[in-house]
Amino acid sequence: MAHLSSRIRTVVVAACAAACGALITAAAIPLSGQGTSAYRPARTPDGKPDFNGIWQALNEANYDLEPHMARPALALRPGPYGPLPAAPVLALGAVGSVPPGLGVVDGGEIPYKPEALAKKKENQEHWLERDPEIKCYLPGVPRATYMPYPFQIFQSPSAIFMAYEYDGAVRNVYLKDPGPAPVDSWMGQSVAKWDGDTLVIDVTGFNDSSWLDRAGNFHSDALHVVERYTRTAPDAISYEATIEDPNVFTRPWKISMPLYRRLDKNAQIMDFKCVEFVEELMYGQYRKRPLSR
């Protein structure tokens, strides 16, 4: 028996060594679309990296920026053996559930002030009533980037414009700083500059009404976002956003993710202006004869 145990240990050690070797080899190979720092992107006529195209994030950040496990629904209620979907979303079944996500926050956790963390948890408990996405309000920045819809970048030597499928949201990215934003808005004011081959967009002038995801992560009107777009492969962009809001967070923090080019032959931004889809939700009770709910 001792001899057999010794042989088993030898086989296990050899298998582990082979697996570790494979992991080390795999770690040394860039993931598909990830590219390397030596990648030289196509250029626009003024010599800048070309970001023209339709792009999309493929992750679970719009559910929750932080790492999270799968759960039955975004809106929950206590059950006899654990949380259950709230009554208004029960009929959605698996369609209304939350898929797990590894998170996109550097360090894993958003550095909330204690009182702001309490409000975030309250937002999550009241998701159905509070999430601006449900009411088709503009998504804000950076949330517009990682919602589950494509967006298009239009770039020329004299202008950069971003069009988002969700709610017909748009951003006019200034190449010369026009000064402070004249009024606070959902999408803020975007001003671009170049850091080598990286497009850096400084965004200020926000209102306090948008959320950062469906988990109740929020900000105040002091939000300041600095985005960094870097072409890393023919069909990939490395996207980073540093988020600062001294009213809500103890320090600036960063999210990062790849964005992928839509390669469909007929890829285009479709018309998804969802305001009319939520009119019954928001104003149906004001009908002369309200519909049953």
Backbone torsions as a table, in degrees:
resi	resn	phi	psi	omega
1	MET	NA	-40.3	-179.8
2	ALA	-62.5	-40.5	179.3
3	HIS	-63.2	-40.4	179.8
4	LEU	-65.0	-42.4	179.0
5	SER	-61.5	-39.1	178.9
6	SER	-62.6	-42.2	179.2
7	ARG	-64.4	-40.9	179.3
8	ILE	-61.5	-44.2	179.3
9	ARG	-61.3	-40.1	179.7
10	THR	-62.0	-44.1	179.5
11	VAL	-63.8	-42.7	-179.6
12	VAL	-63.2	-45.6	179.6
13	VAL	-60.3	-44.0	180.0
14	ALA	-63.0	-41.3	179.4
15	ALA	-64.2	-42.6	179.0
16	CYS	-63.1	-41.3	179.7
17	ALA	-62.4	-42.4	179.3
18	ALA	-64.5	-42.1	-179.7
19	ALA	-65.0	-43.5	179.5
20	CYS	-62.7	-40.4	178.2
21	GLY	-61.3	-40.7	178.7
22	ALA	-64.6	-40.1	179.5
23	LEU	-64.7	-42.0	179.5
24	ILE	-63.3	-42.0	178.4
25	THR	-63.3	-43.9	-179.7
26	ALA	-63.6	-38.3	-178.8
27	ALA	-64.7	-27.0	-178.2
28	ALA	-80.9	-11.9	-178.2
29	ILE	-99.3	123.6	179.0
30	PRO	-60.0	142.9	176.0
31	LEU	-66.1	154.0	-180.0
32	SER	-57.7	127.5	179.6
33	GLY	85.6	-9.1	-176.2
34	GLN	-79.3	-33.2	176.5
35	GLY	71.3	-171.7	178.2
36	THR	-134.8	169.7	-179.1
37	SER	-66.1	-16.2	-178.8
38	ALA	-86.0	-1.2	-176.5
39	TYR	-63.8	132.6	177.8
40	ARG	-110.6	107.4	-176.0
41	PRO	-75.8	163.2	171.9
42	ALA	-60.1	157.2	-173.4
43	ARG	-120.0	150.7	170.6
44	THR	-82.7	170.8	-177.0
45	PRO	-56.9	-23.9	178.8
46	ASP	-90.8	7.7	175.2
47	GLY	88.3	2.3	179.9
48	LYS	-85.0	154.3	175.3
49	PRO	-57.1	140.9	-175.0
50	ASP	-92.0	113.9	178.7
51	PHE	-102.8	6.1	179.8
52	ASN	-57.9	138.0	177.1
53	GLY	143.7	177.9	177.6
54	ILE	-106.0	126.2	-171.7
55	TRP	-126.4	160.4	179.3
56	GLN	-158.6	141.1	172.8
57	ALA	-82.8	143.4	177.7
58	LEU	-122.5	80.9	179.8
59	ASN	-157.9	-172.6	-177.2
60	GLU	-109.1	20.6	-174.3
61	ALA	-63.5	-31.7	-179.1
62	ASN	-68.1	-24.0	172.8
63	TYR	-73.5	-47.1	-177.4
64	ASP	-165.6	124.3	179.3
65	LEU	-65.6	-31.8	-177.1
66	GLU	-85.9	160.8	176.0
67	PRO	-58.0	138.4	-177.7
68	HIS	-152.9	151.7	176.6
69	MET	-88.6	163.6	173.2
70	ALA	-65.1	146.6	176.0
71	ARG	-146.5	163.4	-170.3
72	PRO	-63.0	-30.3	-177.1
73	ALA	-169.0	166.1	173.4
74	LEU	-75.8	-34.0	176.3
75	ALA	-102.9	118.1	-173.7
76	LEU	-120.1	164.5	172.0
77	ARG	-143.3	156.4	178.9
78	PRO	-64.4	141.9	175.3
79	GLY	-123.5	172.4	-177.2
80	PRO	-64.7	-25.9	-179.3
81	TYR	-128.4	19.1	-178.6
82	GLY	141.8	174.5	-177.3
83	PRO	-62.1	144.5	176.8
84	LEU	-126.9	159.3	176.5
85	PRO	-58.8	140.5	175.8
86	ALA	-62.6	154.1	-175.2
87	ALA	-52.9	-42.6	-177.5
88	PRO	-64.7	-19.8	-178.4
89	VAL	-115.4	5.4	-175.6
90	LEU	-59.2	-41.6	-176.0
91	ALA	-68.1	-12.5	179.1
92	LEU	-73.3	-21.7	179.0
93	GLY	56.3	-134.8	-177.9
94	ALA	-65.4	-25.9	179.2
95	VAL	-62.6	-31.2	-179.6
96	GLY	-93.0	5.0	-179.3
97	SER	-79.0	170.6	-178.9
98	VAL	-110.1	118.7	177.5
99	PRO	-73.2	152.9	179.4
100	PRO	-70.7	155.1	179.2
101	GLY	-145.8	143.2	-179.9
102	LEU	-76.3	-15.9	-179.7
103	GLY	89.5	155.6	-179.3
104	VAL	-125.0	6.8	-179.9
105	VAL	-85.1	125.4	175.7
106	ASP	-62.2	123.9	-176.0
107	GLY	91.0	-12.1	173.2
108	GLY	91.5	-31.6	-171.3
109	GLU	-125.4	137.8	176.6
110	ILE	-78.6	128.1	-174.2
111	PRO	-82.5	75.2	179.8
112	TYR	-74.2	148.6	162.8
113	LYS	-69.4	151.8	-174.7
114	PRO	-55.4	-44.2	-178.3
115	GLU	-69.9	-31.7	177.6
116	ALA	-72.2	-35.7	177.3
117	LEU	-63.3	-37.8	177.0
118	ALA	-62.8	-39.6	178.5
119	LYS	-68.4	-38.0	177.7
120	LYS	-59.2	-44.4	-179.9
121	LYS	-65.6	-37.2	177.1
122	GLU	-66.0	-40.3	175.8
123	ASN	-57.9	-43.8	-178.2
124	GLN	-63.5	-39.4	179.0
125	GLU	-66.9	-28.0	-178.2
126	HIS	-111.7	34.2	-175.1
127	TRP	-54.6	-43.6	-176.0
128	LEU	-60.4	-35.6	-178.4
129	GLU	-87.1	-22.9	-166.9
130	ARG	-112.4	-27.9	-173.9
131	ASP	-62.7	119.3	-179.2
132	PRO	-60.7	-26.1	179.7
133	GLU	-61.6	-36.5	-179.0
134	ILE	-61.1	-34.3	-178.1
135	LYS	-93.0	6.1	178.8
136	CYS	63.3	34.1	170.9
137	TYR	-77.1	160.3	179.6
138	LEU	-59.4	144.3	-168.8
139	PRO	-78.4	-20.8	-175.2
140	GLY	79.1	179.7	179.4
141	VAL	-122.1	130.9	13.8
142	PRO	-93.1	1.1	-171.0
143	ARG	-56.5	-33.4	-179.5
144	ALA	-56.5	-29.5	-174.9
145	THR	-71.5	-36.6	-173.2
146	TYR	-113.1	16.5	168.3
147	MET	-68.2	159.0	-173.6
148	PRO	-80.0	49.3	179.7
149	TYR	-140.6	151.1	177.3
150	PRO	-75.5	162.1	171.7
151	PHE	-141.3	157.9	-175.0
152	GLN	-120.4	136.6	175.0
153	ILE	-105.2	126.5	174.0
154	PHE	-110.7	120.4	-174.7
155	GLN	-131.0	133.0	172.1
156	SER	-139.0	172.0	178.3
157	PRO	-60.1	-20.6	-175.0
158	SER	-112.4	-5.5	-175.7
159	ALA	-158.8	150.4	170.9
160	ILE	-132.7	130.5	-177.1
161	PHE	-136.6	139.2	179.4
162	MET	-122.4	128.5	179.3
163	ALA	-119.2	126.9	-177.0
164	TYR	-108.1	139.8	179.9
165	GLU	-66.3	-42.1	-177.8
166	TYR	-63.5	120.8	173.3
167	ASP	61.5	14.2	-178.8
168	GLY	62.8	26.8	-178.8
169	ALA	-66.0	146.5	179.7
170	VAL	-140.1	158.0	173.2
171	ARG	-137.8	126.1	170.1
172	ASN	-95.6	112.9	-174.9
173	VAL	-94.3	112.4	-178.5
174	TYR	-71.8	138.2	174.8
175	LEU	-96.1	-11.8	172.0
176	LYS	-126.8	133.5	-175.4
177	ASP	-67.8	118.2	179.6
178	PRO	-85.5	2.6	-175.2
179	GLY	97.1	-174.9	-177.6
180	PRO	-57.9	148.2	178.5
181	ALA	-60.8	134.4	-177.7
182	PRO	-68.4	-24.5	-179.4
183	VAL	-153.9	146.9	176.2
184	ASP	-71.0	145.1	-176.6
185	SER	-147.9	170.8	-179.5
186	TRP	-63.9	-42.9	-174.5
187	MET	-96.0	-6.0	179.0
188	GLY	69.3	-174.5	177.3
189	GLN	-112.1	127.2	-174.5
190	SER	-108.7	129.4	178.7
191	VAL	-127.9	126.0	-173.7
192	ALA	-104.9	153.0	168.7
193	LYS	-149.0	168.5	-179.6
194	TRP	-109.7	134.7	172.0
195	ASP	-117.5	86.9	-171.2
196	GLY	65.2	-122.1	178.7
197	ASP	-94.1	7.2	-179.8
198	THR	-98.8	128.8	174.6
199	LEU	-85.5	119.8	-178.5
200	VAL	-110.3	123.7	-179.1
201	ILE	-118.8	121.1	179.8
202	ASP	-97.6	121.7	-173.4
203	VAL	-121.2	123.7	178.7
204	THR	-137.6	-175.5	175.5
205	GLY	75.2	38.6	-179.3
206	PHE	-90.2	153.6	161.8
207	ASN	-85.4	-177.6	-176.0
208	ASP	-105.7	21.7	-168.7
209	SER	-97.7	-19.8	-178.3
210	SER	-85.5	157.7	173.0
211	TRP	-106.8	165.5	178.2
212	LEU	-91.7	-15.3	179.3
213	ASP	-171.2	-173.0	179.5
214	ARG	-85.1	-3.4	-176.6
215	ALA	-89.1	4.4	178.5
216	GLY	92.6	2.8	176.2
217	ASN	-66.5	132.0	-168.1
218	PHE	-139.2	-177.7	179.5
219	HIS	-152.7	173.4	175.0
220	SER	-107.6	-174.3	178.6
221	ASP	-77.8	4.0	174.0
222	ALA	-92.5	8.6	-178.1
223	LEU	-59.1	137.7	175.1
224	HIS	-135.7	122.6	-177.4
225	VAL	-120.8	132.3	173.5
226	VAL	-118.0	115.2	-178.1
227	GLU	-100.8	147.4	176.3
228	ARG	-130.5	121.0	179.0
229	TYR	-112.9	122.2	-179.5
230	THR	-131.9	123.8	176.0
231	ARG	-71.5	124.1	-178.1
232	THR	-116.5	-9.3	-179.9
233	ALA	-164.6	167.3	-178.3
234	PRO	-54.9	-30.3	-175.6
235	ASP	-127.4	30.6	-178.1
236	ALA	-144.8	145.3	174.7
237	ILE	-124.9	134.7	168.3
238	SER	-86.3	121.9	-177.3
239	TYR	-113.9	130.2	174.7
240	GLU	-131.6	146.2	174.9
241	ALA	-139.7	123.1	175.0
242	THR	-96.9	126.5	-172.1
243	ILE	-113.5	127.3	-178.8
244	GLU	-131.4	131.4	176.6
245	ASP	-159.2	95.5	-174.7
246	PRO	-65.2	-15.3	178.1
247	ASN	-78.5	-19.7	-172.3
248	VAL	-121.6	-37.4	-173.1
249	PHE	-113.5	152.5	-178.7
250	THR	-79.1	-18.5	-178.9
251	ARG	-162.7	164.1	172.2
252	PRO	-64.4	151.0	178.9
253	TRP	-144.3	164.6	-169.6
254	LYS	-130.9	144.8	168.9
255	ILE	-116.2	153.8	178.3
256	SER	-150.1	147.4	-178.0
257	MET	-168.6	157.5	170.6
258	PRO	-84.3	149.9	169.9
259	LEU	-115.5	140.6	-174.7
260	TYR	-116.9	141.7	177.2
261	ARG	-72.0	137.2	171.7
262	ARG	-77.3	120.1	-173.5
263	LEU	-101.2	4.5	177.5
264	ASP	-55.7	139.6	-178.8
265	LYS	-60.9	-31.6	-179.6
266	ASN	-109.0	29.0	-177.1
267	ALA	-58.2	133.1	176.7
268	GLN	-161.8	159.2	175.6
269	ILE	-81.7	119.1	-179.1
270	MET	-87.1	170.2	-178.3
271	ASP	-87.5	109.2	178.3
272	PHE	-130.6	66.7	176.8
273	LYS	-92.1	97.8	-165.9
274	CYS	-86.9	2.9	-177.6
275	VAL	-54.8	-45.8	-178.2
276	GLU	-64.6	-22.3	-178.5
277	PHE	-75.3	-18.8	-177.4
278	VAL	-109.6	8.0	179.9
279	GLU	-61.4	-41.0	179.3
280	GLU	-65.4	-40.7	178.7
281	LEU	-59.9	-45.5	-171.9
282	MET	-88.4	-32.2	-172.2
283	TYR	-125.6	0.8	-176.7
284	GLY	-59.1	-30.7	-178.0
285	GLN	-68.5	-12.1	-179.1
286	TYR	-93.8	1.6	174.2
287	ARG	-60.8	153.5	174.7
288	LYS	-60.4	-39.4	174.7
289	ARG	-125.7	87.8	-176.6
290	PRO	-58.2	143.1	176.5
291	LEU	-74.3	154.2	178.4
292	SER	-66.5	150.0	-179.3
293	ARG	-120.5	NA	NA
